[in-house]
Amino acid sequence: MTDQELDIQHRDPRLYNDDLAPIKSERRTWGWFEIFNVWSNDIQSLFGYTLAASLFISYGLNGWAVMAAIVLAGFVVMVLVNLTGKPSVKYGIPFPVMIRASMGVHGANFPAMLRAIIGIFWYGVQTYFASTAVSLLLTTLFGDPGGQWLGMTALDWLSFVIVWCFQIALFWQGIERIKHFLNWAGPLVYVVMVVLMLIIWFQAGSDLLPAISTIFSGASDYEGNSLTAFMAITGTMIAYFAAVVINFGDFTRFVKSEREMKLGNLLGLPLNVAFFSFIALIITAGTLALFGETLTNPSDIIDRVDSLPLTIVAAVTFFAATVGINLVANFIPPAYDLANLFPRRISFRIGGLITAVIAFFVGALWMSVISKIGIAGFVNALGAVVAPFYGIIVVDYYLLKRQRLNIQDVFSCESDGAYHYVKGWNRRALVAFALAALFSVSSVWVPALEALGGYAWLIGAALGGLFHYLLMLGQRQPVTTG
C-alpha cells in the first residue's frame, strides 16, 4: 500500500496512538539481517542450546534423523511466520491491531491480554535466568559471598537488578536501539559457540568421532518407535518457537518488503537451526569424550573447561543471548498488547514499563516461591489457549478477507465500521476460539493427550482456523480498501 493509504483519517483515541498506527515506508529500516537476528537471539539462548543438545540423546534416534527433524521444524515455523508476518509488512500494524479484523475492534483486547500475561510472566523468569550469567561472571571475579535471601545470594540479587535495569534502559531507547542490540548479540553468540566447539574438539582429540558415533547410535531409554520419536522432536521444536509465531507482525511491521522478511526467515530458521544444532551436537559429543557424560547446560560445560577468559566471555555472551530472546518473545509483545488496551493512556513505552515492573516480582520470587508452586503449568495452559488465535488470524485474512483489509476501519469504533461486528466483538470468532481452546487446554491438563507433545499447539491452531471458517461462511465480509 502507499503511504497515503496508510494515513489514518479518523483517529479514535480508544483505538489509536502513534505506536499502534501503521508504519510508513520511509520509517521501515529492517531488512533480512534484522529478521535473521530476531531468530538468532531466539534460538541461541541458554534454554535453546540445552533443548537442542538434549534432543540428540533423549529419543533413541539416529543423530542424522534428529538433525532432519530439527530442520523440518525450522521449515514449518518459517511457513507459519511468513503467513502471520505478511499482513504486517503490507499494512505496518502490530499483532493486537491486526487481530481486530477477525475478533472485532474491542474483541481484539481479549487475545492481546492473554498474550500479555504470558509474556510478562516469562519476561520475569528469563530476566532471572539472564541474571545467572551475570552472577557467574561476578562470582568468578569476586568469589561467592555466601548467605541467601529468597533463594539468592547478594551477588545474585545485584545481578538480577543489573539485568532488570539494563533491559528497561535498552527498551526505553526505542526499537532501533533494540535492533542494534540484536544485530550485535546474535553474531557474537555464534562466535563464542564456535570457539567453545573448537576448544572442546581440540581437547577431545581423537576421542571425538567415537563419541559422535555413540550419540548417533540411537541408544536411549525412549520407548516409542523411530517415527514417533521423529515427530516428537519436530513437535518440540515447533512448540519452542510458538510464543513468537502468533505476534510475529510486531517485528515485520518494520521490514522494508515481504522479500526481505522471507529471506530473513529462511536464513534465520531452517538454516540457522541446522547450523546451531550441529554445533550443539559436536559440543555434546565432546563433553562425553572429555568428562564421560553428556552435558547439555552451557554453564556446566564452561565450568568444566575451567578457563577464566572463556568464562568471562561466555558469561557476557549468555547474558546478551538471554536478554535478546527476552526482548523478542516476552517484552515487545506485552508492550504493544497493553498499549492496545488503553491507547490514549498507555504508549508502547509505558506498556513496556508496566511489563517490567510486574515481571520484576515474578523474577525475584522465581527461586523461592513461583518455581515450587506449579504456576508454570498455569501459564503453559494460557500458552496453549492462544494457539487457536493463530488459525483464526490466518484463515480470516487469507481465506475470508482475501488479503485485503479496510485499514481505516481497523481504527474505527463506529457502528457501521467493517470490524465493529456486535458492539466491537465478533461473537462467531469467540465461539470458534472457545471450541478450539477446549482441545488446547485439554492437551496440557489431560494425561491421555500428553503424547501429542508440541503438536497440540498446531492442532489447536488448525481447529481454531477450521471453526472460524465454518462459522463465518454465512457472515457478509466487509468492503475493503486494499
N, C-alpha and C positions, 0 to 999 in steps of 0.2 A: 504494500500500500504506500501511497505518497504521504509525505509529512503533513500535507494539508488535510488529508482524510483522517489522520490520526489526531488532529487538533479537536479536542472535545469542546463542543459549542455550549452546552448547558451543563454546568458542573454542580451537581447535587452534593452538598457538603457531607451528607450521610454516606456517600459512596466514593467521594473523590478527594484526594490530596495529591500533591506533586510527586510523592513516592509511588503511588499506585497508578498514576497517569501513564499512557503509552509513551515509550521512549522513542524519540525520532531518530532518523538515520545518522544525523551529524553527531549524536551523543553515543552512538554504539561503537565501542572501541575494541571489543573482544573478537579474536579470531580463533583458529583451530587450536593454537598453542594454549590459550587460556582454558578452553574446554578440556583439552588433554590434561591440564594440570588440576582441574577440578577432580577428575577421576584418579590422577596420580596420588593426590592427597587423600582421597577416599580409600584407595587400596593400601597405601603404604603406611598405615598406622600400625601401632603395636598389635592391636587386635587383628588387623588384616594379615600381617605376617604370620601370626600364630595360627590363624584359621587356615591359611594356605599350606603351612608346614604340616599341620595335623591331618589334613586330608590325605596326605601321602601314606600315612601309617595307620589310619583308623578303619579303613573299609576292606582291607584284604584284596585290593585291586592292583593290577599291574600299574607301575608308575606312569607309563606312557598313556594308559587309559585314563588315569587321573588327570593328566595334563589335557587330554582331549575333552574330558567332562568340564574342566575349568574354562577352557577356551570356548566351548559350546555355550556355557553360561554367559560368558562375555558377549557373544553374538546375540543371545536372546535379550540381554539387558540393553544392548545397543539398539535393537529394533524397538524395544519398549520406550526408550527415552527419545528416539527420533520422532516417535508419534506424539509424545507429550511436549516435546520441545518445539516442534514446528509452528504451532499457533502463536506461541510467544515470540518467535522470530518474526512472524508476519505482523503481529499487532503490537508488540513491545510491552505486553502486560504480564504481571506475575501470576502465579497459580491461584491465589484467592480471588483475583478478578476474573481470570479465565473461567473458573468453575461457576461463576454467576450465570453463564449462558445455559447451563444444564440444571443447576439447582435453584435458580432464582436469585435475584439481586440481594435478598435477605437470607435465603436458604443457604447461600454460599458460606455464611458465617459458621454453620454447623461443622462441615468438614474442615474448615480453616482452624476452628477452635480445637478440634480433636488433634489435628496435625501439630498445633502449637503446644499442646500439653505434652505430647510425645517428645517433641524437640527440646522443650525446656528441661524435661526430666533427664534425657540423655546428654544434654549440654552440661548439666551439673556433674553427671557421672564421668563424662570424658574430661571435664576440667580437672577432676580429681586424678584421673589416670595420667593426664599430661603433667600434672604436678609431681608425679612419682619420678619422671625423668629428671626434673629439676632437683628433686630431693636426692636422687642418685648422684648427681653432679656435686651438690653441696656436701653430701656425706663423704664423697671421695676426697674433697678438698679440705674439709674441716673436721671430719670424724663424726661418729654417732653421738649426739648429746644425751641419749637415753631419756627415759620418762615419757609417758604418753598421756594425752588428754583426748577423750573421744576417739581413741584408736590411732592417734597420730602424734608423732614427736613434735618438738618445737620447730625443727627444720622442715618437717612435713607441712606444718601449718604455714610457715613462711613461704614455702614453695607454692602451696595452694593459693595464697593471697597474691603472690607474684604473677602466677598464670592467670588468675581471675582478672587482675588489673590490666595485664598485658592484652588480653583479648578484648576488653572494653575499649582500651586506648586504640587498638588497631581498628576495631569496628567503627569507632567514632570518626575516624579519618575518612570513612566512606568506601564505597565499593571499589574504587580504583586502587586504593591502598591495599585492600584485601586481595585484589587481583595481583598486585606486585608481590605480595607475600606468598601467595600460592605459586606464582611463577618461580620464585626463589626456592621455596621449600620442596616442591616436587622433584626437581633435578638433584638437589642436594641429598635427599634421601636415597636416590638411586646411586649416587656416587659412594655414599657411605656403605650401602648394602653390597655394592660390588667390591669395595675394599674389604669388607668383612668376609665375603665369599672367597676372595683371593687369599686372605690370611688363613682361613680355615682350610682351603685347598692346599696351601703350601705346607701347613703344619701336619695335615693328614697324609700328604705324600702318596705313596703307592697304595695305602690302605683305603683311599677314597673310592676307587672304582669297585672294589668288592663290597663296600658299604652301600654304594648306589645299587648294586645288584641285589643286595639283601632287601632294600626298600622296594625295588622293582619286582621282587619275587612274589609279592602279594600275600604275605603271611600276616594274619591278624586274627583277632577274636570276633570279627564281624560274621554274623550268622546268615546273612542274606546271600543271594547269588550275584553274579557279576553285573547283570542288568539292573537289579535293584540298587546295587552299590553305585553304579554309574549315575543312575537317576538321582540318588540321594545326594551325591556330590554336586551335581548340576543344580539341584534344587536349593542346596545350602548356599551356594554362591549367589544364586539369584536373590534369595532372601536377604543376603548380606547387603545388597545394593538397593533393596526395596524402599528404604527411607528417602532416597534421593529421587527415585523414579517418578513418583507422583507429582512432585513440585519442581521438576527439572526446568520448567519455564521461568522460575525465579532467576535462573542464570542465562538461559538462551535469549532473554529479552535484551541482553547487552551485546549479542552477537551480530556481526555485520551482515551475514547471509546464511541461508539454510545450508549451502555447500560447506561453509566453514564449520557449522555445527556438526554436520555428518562426518566430516574428515576428523574433527576432534574426537568424536565418539568412536570412530573406527580405530584410531591410534590409541585412544585412552582406555578402551575397554578390551576387546579380544586380544589385540597385540600387546598392550601393556600388561594385562593379566597373565598372558602366557610367559612373558619375559620375567616378570616378578615371581611367578610360581616356579620358574626354572631356578632362579636364584635361591628361593626357599628350599627347593629340593637339594641343591648342592650343599647348602649350609647345613641342612638337617642330616644329610648323609655324612658330612664331615664331623658333626658332633658325635655321631655313632662311632666313627673311626677313632676319634680322639678321646672320648670320655666313656665309651662303652654303653651309651644310652642316647636316644634321640631327644634332643632338646628343641622345643618349639617356641619358647619365650625368648625374644632377643635380649632382654635384660639378663637372663640366666647365662646366655651364651657369652655376652660381653664380660660378665663376672668371671666365667671360667677361663676366658682368654687371658685375663689379668694383664692388661696393658693400660696404663694411665692415660696416654694420649688418645687411645681408641675409646676409652670410657668417657672422656670429656667430649670428644666429637660426637660419639653415639648418643650421649645424653641430650646434647643440643639438638641433634637431628631428630630423635624420637619425640622430643618436645615439639619441634616445628611440625612434624608429621601429624601428631595427635591434635594440635591446635588447628591445623589445616582441615582435617576431616570434621572437627567440631564446628568450625565456621560454615563449612559447606552443608553438612547434614543437619546441624542442630541449632544454629544461631540465626542465620539469614532467613530460613523459612518461618520460624515463630515471629521474627520481627515484622515480616510482611503480613502474617496472619493476624497479629494483634493490631497492626495499623488498619487492616481491613474491617475490624470490629467497630472502631470509632475513628474514622478518618479525620474528622475535624479536630479531635483532641490528641490522637496518637499518631506521630510520624514514624517513619522507619527507624530513626534513631531512638525515639522514646520506646518503641516496641522492643528494640534490642536491649535497652536499659532495663525494662521490666523483666525480660527474659533472664538477664544476667543476675538481677537481684534475687529472683525466686530460685534460680539454679544454684546460687551460692549456698543456700541452706541444704539443697539436695546433695551437692558435692561434699559439704562439710560434715554431713551426717551419714555419708555413704558407708564408711567403715564400721561405725559404731552402732548404727540403727538400721538404715534402709536396706542394706545388703542382707540383713539377717531376718527380715520380716516378710520376705517374699513379694515385696511391692513390684519388683521387676516383672513378675508374672502378670500383674495387673496392667502394666504399661505395654507388655508384649501383646496382651489381648487388645488394647487400643490400637496397636500397630496393625494387627490382623483386621480390625474393624475398618480401617481406612482403605483396605485393598479394593472393595467394590467401587470406591470413588474413581479409581483409575479406569476401570471398564466403563463407568458412566461418562467420564470426560471424553474418552477416545471414541466411543460409539456415538455420542451426541454430536461431537464435532465433525467426524469423518462421514458417518452414515446418515445422520438426521439433518445436520446443518450444512452438509456437503462443503465443509471447509470455508464457510462464509459466515461472518458474524456482523451484527449491527453494532459497531464499536461505540456509537453514540448512546445507544440504549443500555449498554453494559454499565453506564454511569448514571442511569435514569431511574428514579423511583415513581415516575408517572404510571398511572393505572393502565394506560394504553401502550406502555413500553413493551418491547419484544420479550423481555425476560422478567416481567413482573409476575406472570402466572397468576397465582391466587395470593394476594397480599404479599407478594415478593417471594413466595415459596412455591416450588414445583413439587406438588404432592406425589405425582407419579414417580418422580425420581427418588423421593423419600421412601416410597414403598419398595422400589427396586433395591435401594440400599438396604432396607431392613431385611428383605428376604435373603439377599446375598450375605449380609452380615451374620445371620444365623449360622451359616456354614463357617464363616471366618472365625467367629468366637468358638464354635464347637471344635475347630481344628486345634485350638490352644488348650481347651479345658477337657475335651473328651479323649481319654486314653486310646480308644479304638481308632481315632483319626490321626494319631501322632506319626504313624508310618508315612503319611503324606509329606512330612518334612516341609521343606521350603516351597513345595508345590501348592500348599494350602493358600499362599498369597496369590499365585497365578490363577488358581481355580476360583478364589473369591472375586478376583478382578473380572474373570470371564463371566461369572454368574451375574455380577453387577451390570456388566455391559449387556448381557442377554436379556435380563429382566427389564432393563431400561428401554431397550429397543422395542420389545414386545408391548410394553405399557404405553410407549409414546407413539406407536403406529397410528393411533386414532387422533393424535393431537396435531392440530394445524401448526406448521412451522412458521416462524416469523419471517417477514420480509428482511432481507439482508442487504448490506451496502458494499460488500467486497471481502 
